[in-house]
Amino acid sequence: MLNYFHKFLYVFSGHHRQLFLLVGIFLLTSILEAFGIGLIGPFLSLAGDPQAVVQDSSAFAWAYQVLGLNSLGSLVVWFGIFIIVIFLIKGTVYFLSKRYSYKVLFDQRAAVQKRLFNTYLLAPYDFHISRNTADYINKITNETQRFGFMVSLPMVEFVSHFIVVLTLLVLMARTNTLLLLVSLASLLPAFFVFSFLLKRLKEWGRLSTLAREETIKAVNHGLGGIKETRVFGCEEYFRKGLEEHVHQEARVEILFQSAQFVPRTMIETLLVIAIVGFVCVSQLLLGQDFQSAISSMGVFAVASLRLIPAASNLADCVGKLKNSSHTLDIMYLDLKEIDNNEFSKQDVRRLPGSSTHDSKVVTALKYFEKLTITDISYQYPGASKPSLTGISMEVKKGESIGLIGQSGAGKTTLVDVILSLLMPQSGDIAVDGQSVYENISSWRNLVGYIPQSIFLTDETIEKNIAFGIPKAEIDQSRLWYAIKTAQLEELVQDLPNGIDTAVGERGIRLSGGQRQRIGIARALYHQREILVLDEATSALDNETEQLISNSIRALAGSKTLIIIAHRLSTIEHCDRIYVLDKGTIARSGTYADVVLAPQA
């Protein structure tokens, strides 16, 4: 339980003061409740025989004199009013504490959602290689809600109910120890049943999480490629996949929710049997005078009315915490993994033998002459051999170079290293002699990326070109320069809403060539000096590929281009071409030297 609480506090970071304040409020509520219930016994005794109680109790005698009452009946009334006030205060505090607990709960859920999203955004690129969007969506939406209602709230309520149960047990022990022992002994069957269920609650929680993630995957796969789904008639396949996972989650949730009522039902039944049985046995077998025990039985009756739901809710909270332990584990591990990773704490990459610099004081990178890549090597985590070994090249400002080679030769890995998405185990990349790893943020401001499949948001053409810029801050002159240079002007003029035309999810309302040109315009709008094109025309038809190639060639001289090409015609006009083979540069030279010249 201590390990669980440690993980909970780690995920709940930043709101510990609110958490402990909430516990303090619940503690006050429990004390008021126990105090109020403890007054029930004396009140019943006072109401039954005021004269004897006042004579035997110095407290009642003192109150009678101080209040200046003229009858014992008035003392009963005033004492009853006092008890009512205590319970009104307790009820008010309880309501306010509940309201405050929900405020803390939903504020914390929002904070965890922001923290997770920020964590994933800043995570190293290789962290994302083994993940998928369904995993992220499930954690940021479903699991954070589950953390709020199945971890945070039950954790606070657990403390609250535990305090209530503990204070009531102390009160009952002072009232009638024998009856308390009988009541606790009667709960042993419920304890054993609950221990049996706890072993299964965590596994049900894990299966529920996996089912939700698979459900999101099924939705993404079926609706994300709706054109292919419809053309190939795969609707039934995805429908069955979704049906399987939603029913799996339903089965697990039925088991969990049903199990929650077992301890509660048993506790309520067994406690009632114990108390009623004790009274009956006392009357019939022990011959005790029930009238003499009316005050203690009154305390037990009222305490039990509160103890039964408190104990049931305590068991309910423990069940929820156990069931949601998988949710807590996955959120804790993700946050911990990134927090422990130096790349999330600073934007500095220190290679063996390099000096230590503070990225905030290092001079911003300026690209005037050349980009130098020196002896770069990279190996993916868990891979048996490096993907890049000793890669070196020099690119002068305004040049265009092509990268070719068979699939798996290391082209995309090299581009990811150049984009600083992957950090090499050795080697360096420098701009005009200054290592880019001394100021990664500045380096990223120099580089633009145009992939084979352009990511477009379900927004307007304007917002997709000025990607990541609020509409009010979009520079219209830069926007139209990018549109004209990427040869998008004619398309924009033909559209009824111009640059305010929505492109649809993933740009579904545009052709492949139009999406690629928006990708080029995006890089131009952000004024990147170096443009990296990763098979940017390989999925296009010949005519469209020619148009995009013309757009790319128009940038030669003004921008430095690094082009991964599937079609050799795309790199025909490059100043230099590098052929990669098994992670090394096999040969390099002009198009004539590398492509046209016969190979030995």
Protein Blocks (a to p, Z undefined) as FASTA:
>chain_A
ZZmmmmmmmmmgoilmmmmmmmmmmmmmmmmmmmmmmmmmmmmmmmmmmmlmmmmpmklm
mmmmmnopabfklmmmmmmmmmmmmmmmmmmmmmmmmmmmmmmmmmmmmmmmmmmmmmmm
mpcfklmmmgcfklmmmmmmmmmmmmmmmmmmmmmmmmmmmmmmmmmmmmmmmmommlmm
mmmmmmmmmmmmmmmmmmmmmmmmmmmmmmmmmmmmmmmmmmmmmmlmmmnopmmmmmmm
mmmmmmmmmmmmmmmmmmmmmmmmmmmmmmmmmmmmmmmmmmmmnopafklmmmmmmmmm
mmmmmmmmmmmmmmmmmmmmmmmmmmmmmmmmmmmmmmmpmklmpccdcdehiacddfkl
gccdddfkbccdehiacddehiabdfbehiacdddehiacddeddehilpmmmmmmmnom
accfbdcddeehiafklommlmmmmpccddfbdcdddbdfklmmmgoiafklpcfklmmm
mmmmnopmmmmmmpmnlmmlcebjhhlmbcfklmmmmmmmmmmmnopabdcdehklmmpc
fklmmmmmmmmmmmgojaccddddfblklmmmpfbdcddeehiafbgcdfklmmmpccZZ
